[in-house]
C-alpha cells in the first residue's frame, strides 16, 4: 500500500459512506430501468432510458477507476471481480450501441445485456456477503450435480415405466387429451409431480382406471419428492456448513495476521520483560483512532480485560484479541437520571411519581395491556361501519399512546430507544403512524365526505400490526421471535441473492414471452382467452390466471414468486418449448436457493439451541462483575 | 428373574421366533379386518368379522398372559405398555358387545374401537423401534407446540388483515363466491395457502384488483411457508437428534451394566493379578452359547483382539467390549474354491477358463453391459408392437442371463449371493422374474391368442427396473445409493409409524365421511356430482376427483397419501366442519411426521458425509492386518 498523503486521502475518500450509498443508488437506478424500458410498466422514450443508463455506466466506470488508483495495479488485475465488472460495462456499452443502431433503422432488437445488470450488484466490492453466498453455491454444485443426475435418472426410469404401463390403455386426461403417450410429456408431467403442483390431477386418470395404479404414484412421490428432495437439502446444508466454517476460519486467520502486523508497528520494549509489548498509551491512542465514539469508561473496561494483571502494558496475545473485544457490544446501562428528574427533581422523585414508575414496570401493567390488545383484536374483527366500533378506535389509540408515554415517564428515553429494544421501536412507529393515518382519514371524511381506500388500507394494516406486540409478553414465543429477528440482517443477503436470480429470469422471460398473454380488467371479448387464441376456453383462462404474465417487470417478478411457491403448469400455456425455461427456473431457485435458505434457517436455530457464550464474552462479563 | 427350569423354558418359548411371527400375523389380520368390515371393500357378514376379531383378541390376551408369567409381577404392572394393551383389549371387547347388541336390534352403531387397533402394533414388546419413534415425537411436542402456536398466531393476524383489506372490496372468487368476507373461511384459506395447495388461485382475485396486493401474499408465504416450516423442521430435527443421543447413551449404559453383571458371574482369580479376570475357556463357552453359528477362526480372532497381550485371560474392560465385538460384521472372505473347481479342477483351472474369469471381472465387461443396458432402454422406449422390437426382448433377456451365469462362473456362488451384495440379488431376482413373466406371456399369446394386461404390466415394469442397474457402475451415484439402501431398514419403522397414523385417520374418516361421495366408472347421471347433489357441477366433480373418498379402506389410504402430498381443498366438499379433520391430519402428518422423516434422511446423509470408523472396528481391522 502507498502511504503518501494523497494516496491515503484517495483511500479514505473511496471508503467514504456517501460514495458507497451513491454506488448502491446507481445500481438500483440501473436495475429499475427495467420498469421504463420496453416492455414497460411506465413508458419512457428510448433515448431517455439510454441517457440514464449511460449515466449509471459512467458512475460505475468512475468507481472502478477510483478503485484501480487506490490498490496496487497487479492486485487490481488479479481480482476476477474487477475483470468481471469491466467486461459487463463493455458488453453493456456494445449492446446499447447495437440496440440504438437497430432501433434507429427500425429493426428488431434485443437488449440482451440487461441480464448482466444484477451481476454488478454481486461484483462490486461492497457485495461481500452476496459474493460469499454465490461462492458457497458454486462449491456445492459438484455434489448437487451428482444427486441431480441420479434424480433425473429416477424420473426417466419412472417415465419409461409410466409410458409402458399407461400409454397403451387409451386413457384420457380430464381435458380430453391422451394420457401418458408421449415420452417427453410424461417426463415433464412427472417432474411437475415432484413439485406436487399437479398432484392428484396427474394421477386421477390412472387411479380411476384401477386402484392398483395409485401404488406407482405413491412410490414415485416417496422416492422423488420426499427422499430426493431431502437429499438435496442434506447436500446443500452440508456444503453450506462446511463452507461457512472454512470462510470463518479464513477470516479469523486474516484478522489475526493483520493484528500481528499492527502489533509489530506499535510494539516497544519494556524492561524486565523479554517479549515486546504495547503500552497503555499507544493502545489508548489506537482505540481512540479506530472507534472514536467509545466512551472513556468502556475503553478502560476493555483495557482492564486485556491487561489482566494491571501491568500497564500488554503482550502480543492480548493485543490480537483487541478486534474481538471491540466487536462485543457492551450495553452501557448508564444509570443516567431521567430528564424530568433533572428538570424538576422534587416532582419526579415524589412518592406518587415513584409509585407510578413502579406500577408501570410491574408485571400486572403488561398483563393489562395484553388484555387490552386482545379486546382490541375482537373490535377489529367486528364490522367497523358501526359508529360505536368506529369510535372505539380512538379509545384504543389513546390507550396505546398512554402506554408509550407512561413507559417514557418511567424509563430514561435514551435507554428506552436504545438499539436492542426492538419492540419499543416497533410500538412507537406503529402507533404514531396509525395516529397520523387515522387523523388524515378522519379529516378527509369530515371535509370531503369520503375516505380514501389507500389510507384506509394503511390504517387497517397498522391496526392489525399493533396486535403482534402481544407475542413479546409470552416468554416461549420471545425466544423464537428473537432468533428470527436476529437472522433478519443475514436474510437481506438472501433477498439480494434472490433478486439477482429473479432479475435474470425476469429479463429472459420478458424477452421470450412478453405480449403472449393479456390481462383484461373488465368483461371483454379477449377475457376468455387472455388475448391469445391458443388459450381460448383453456383452464388457464378460466381460472383467471391471465395476469400471470411477463408483460412488465412487476408482473414478471410476481409470477416468478408464484413459480417458486408452486411450479404450476403455466408452462403449457404458449408453447411446449417454454417448459425448458420453467424447469430451469425450478432447478435453480427451488432446488438450490430455497434449500440454502432452509439450511440457513435450520443452522440459525441449531446454533440458537446450543449457543454457549464464547470465552471472550465470558471474560468480559467476569470483569464487569468484578468491577461491580 | 426366576431361574427354575420351567420358568426358563417358558422364557425361551416366549422369545421363540415362531410366536413372534404368529403375533405379527394376528396383528396384521386384525388390522386387515377393516377391508371386510363395513364400509367394506369385500363384503363379509358381521358375525364372521366378529369371530375373526375374537380369535385375534384371544391370541393377544394369551401373549399378554404369557408375558406376565415370564417377568416378575411388579415389573409387569409398572410397565405402561402392558396396561395399555390390556385397556385396548378390554375396550375392544366392550365395543364389540355394544356393536353386536345394537346391530342385532337394528340400531345405528359405530365401531369406535377400531381406532385403537394400530396401537397394539405400537405397544406389544416387539415394536421397540416404533415405540422409540413415538417417544421421540412425544418429547418434541412441547417445543413444537410453541412454534405451532406462534404459527397459528401469525395466520390469525394475517387473516384479520386480509379480512380488513379485501373483505369490503366486493371481490369475487373464480366460482363467484364473495372473496375473503368470513373470518373462519379466510383462516382456512390462508392455512391451505401455507401448504401451497391453492397457491395462485387464492391470490388471483386480489392480484387482479391491484398488483400491490401481491405483496401481502408474498410476505405471507415468505413468513409462513418458508420461515415457519423451516423452523418446524429445525425443532423436530433438533429434538430428534437430542433424543437419539440420549437413547443411544442409555442403551450403551444398560449394556455395560449387564455385561458387568455377567462378568461378576464368570470372573475368577488369577495368581499375580489383583483384579478378577475371565479365562479363555469360559469366554469361549459363553460365545459359543450366545452365537453358535460363529466359526472357530472368527472366535479366535475376537479373542485375540480382546486379549491384546496374549495372557490367556481378560480383565473387566475387555470383557465388557464383547457385545460390541460380536456386533461387528466381519465379512469372512472365505477363499473357498469354486464348486466347479472341486468338480473338475483341470477344466476350471485351464487357461481359457482362467482367461474367462479374468475377462468377466474386468472393467470393460461392466462397460459393455452398461452400453447394452442403454441400448435396451432405447428399445424399450420404442413401440413394442413392431415384431423386430418385440423379439429383441428375448435377445436382451438372454444377454442378461448370460451375464449372471458368467459372473457365477467367475465368482464363488455363496460369495456372489452373500448378504451385502444387494445388486447381485437385485439383478437375479429381476431377470429371473422377467424371464418367467415373458415366457408366461408368450405362452398365453400363442395359445389363447391374447395377452393378459396384468402380466404385460409386470413384464414392462420388470423390463424398466432392469435399467436401474446401470447406476451401480457409476461411482459418484453408488455412494448416494448405498446410503439410501443403508437407511432402508430404518425406514420400515417409519412405514409402521405412518401406517399407525393413517389407520387411525382412515377409521375416523370412514366413520365420518363414507358414502358421501360415489365414484362412477362409466358415464352415468351421477358422474357430474359424484352422487352427491351438493357437488353438482362443482370443480371437484369436474376434475374427476370422485374416487378420492372414504368409501373403503383402500381408497381412504390412497386419499390420505394424496393429502400428505398436497392438502387440497377436498375439504370444502361436503361440509365446512369437515375441514377440522383435514387440518388436524395436516398438522400431525405433514408438520410432525414428514419432518421427522426429512430429519432422519438428513441425519443419515450427514453421518455418511462425516463417518469415521469407530475405535473398536479399527482395532479389529488392525488385528486382522497383523494376522495377515
Boltz contact constraints between the chains, C-beta under 6 A:
constraints:
  - contact:
      token1: [A, 146]
      token2: [B, 476]
      max_distance: 6.0
  - contact:
      token1: [A, 150]
      token2: [B, 477]
      max_distance: 6.0
  - contact:
      token1: [A, 150]
      token2: [B, 480]
      max_distance: 6.0
  - contact:
      token1: [A, 157]
      token2: [B, 464]
      max_distance: 6.0
  - contact:
      token1: [A, 157]
      token2: [B, 467]
      max_distance: 6.0
  - contact:
      token1: [A, 160]
      token2: [B, 464]
      max_distance: 6.0
  - contact:
      token1: [A, 161]
      token2: [B, 461]
      max_distance: 6.0
  - contact:
      token1: [A, 161]
      token2: [B, 464]
      max_distance: 6.0
  - contact:
      token1: [A, 164]
      token2: [B, 460]
      max_distance: 6.0
  - contact:
      token1: [A, 165]
      token2: [B, 457]
      max_distance: 6.0
  - contact:
      token1: [A, 174]
      token2: [B, 543]
      max_distance: 6.0
  - contact:
      token1: [A, 174]
      token2: [B, 544]
      max_distance: 6.0
  - contact:
      token1: [A, 196]
      token2: [B, 565]
      max_distance: 6.0
  - contact:
      token1: [A, 196]
      token2: [B, 566]
      max_distance: 6.0
  - contact:
      token1: [A, 199]
      token2: [B, 565]
      max_distance: 6.0
  - contact:
      token1: [A, 199]
      token2: [B, 566]
      max_distance: 6.0
  - contact:
      token1: [A, 200]
      token2: [B, 562]
      max_distance: 6.0
  - contact:
      token1: [A, 204]
      token2: [B, 544]
      max_distance: 6.0
  - contact:
      token1: [A, 207]
      token2: [B, 547]
      max_distance: 6.0
  - contact:
      token1: [A, 208]
      token2: [B, 547]
      max_distance: 6.0
  - contact:
      token1: [A, 211]
      token2: [B, 554]
      max_distance: 6.0
  - contact:
      token1: [A, 214]
      token2: [B, 558]
      max_distance: 6.0
  - contact:
      token1: [A, 218]
      token2: [B, 561]
      max_distance: 6.0
  - contact:
      token1: [A, 221]
      token2: [B, 565]
      max_distance: 6.0
  - contact:
      token1: [A, 230]
      token2: [B, 598]
      max_distance: 6.0
  - contact:
      token1: [A, 230]
      token2: [B, 601]
      max_distance: 6.0
  - contact:
      token1: [A, 234]
      token2: [B, 602]
      max_distance: 6.0
  - contact:
      token1: [A, 234]
      token2: [B, 605]
      max_distance: 6.0
  - contact:
      token1: [A, 238]
      token2: [B, 609]
      max_distance: 6.0
  - contact:
      token1: [A, 457]
      token2: [B, 165]
      max_distance: 6.0
  - contact:
      token1: [A, 460]
      token2: [B, 164]
      max_distance: 6.0
  - contact:
      token1: [A, 464]
      token2: [B, 157]
      max_distance: 6.0
  - contact:
      token1: [A, 464]
      token2: [B, 160]
      max_distance: 6.0
  - contact:
      token1: [A, 464]
      token2: [B, 161]
      max_distance: 6.0
  - contact:
      token1: [A, 467]
      token2: [B, 157]
      max_distance: 6.0
  - contact:
      token1: [A, 476]
      token2: [B, 146]
      max_distance: 6.0
  - contact:
      token1: [A, 477]
      token2: [B, 150]
      max_distance: 6.0
  - contact:
      token1: [A, 480]
      token2: [B, 150]
      max_distance: 6.0
  - contact:
      token1: [A, 543]
      token2: [B, 174]
      max_distance: 6.0
  - contact:
      token1: [A, 544]
      token2: [B, 174]
      max_distance: 6.0
  - contact:
      token1: [A, 544]
      token2: [B, 204]
      max_distance: 6.0
  - contact:
      token1: [A, 547]
      token2: [B, 207]
      max_distance: 6.0
  - contact:
      token1: [A, 547]
      token2: [B, 208]
      max_distance: 6.0
  - contact:
      token1: [A, 554]
      token2: [B, 211]
      max_distance: 6.0
  - contact:
      token1: [A, 558]
      token2: [B, 214]
      max_distance: 6.0
  - contact:
      token1: [A, 561]
      token2: [B, 218]
      max_distance: 6.0
  - contact:
      token1: [A, 562]
      token2: [B, 200]
      max_distance: 6.0
  - contact:
      token1: [A, 565]
      token2: [B, 196]
      max_distance: 6.0
  - contact:
      token1: [A, 565]
      token2: [B, 199]
      max_distance: 6.0
  - contact:
      token1: [A, 565]
      token2: [B, 221]
      max_distance: 6.0
  - contact:
      token1: [A, 566]
      token2: [B, 196]
      max_distance: 6.0
  - contact:
      token1: [A, 566]
      token2: [B, 199]
      max_distance: 6.0
  - contact:
      token1: [A, 598]
      token2: [B, 230]
      max_distance: 6.0
  - contact:
      token1: [A, 601]
      token2: [B, 230]
      max_distance: 6.0
  - contact:
      token1: [A, 602]
      token2: [B, 234]
      max_distance: 6.0
  - contact:
      token1: [A, 605]
      token2: [B, 234]
      max_distance: 6.0
  - contact:
      token1: [A, 609]
      token2: [B, 238]
      max_distance: 6.0
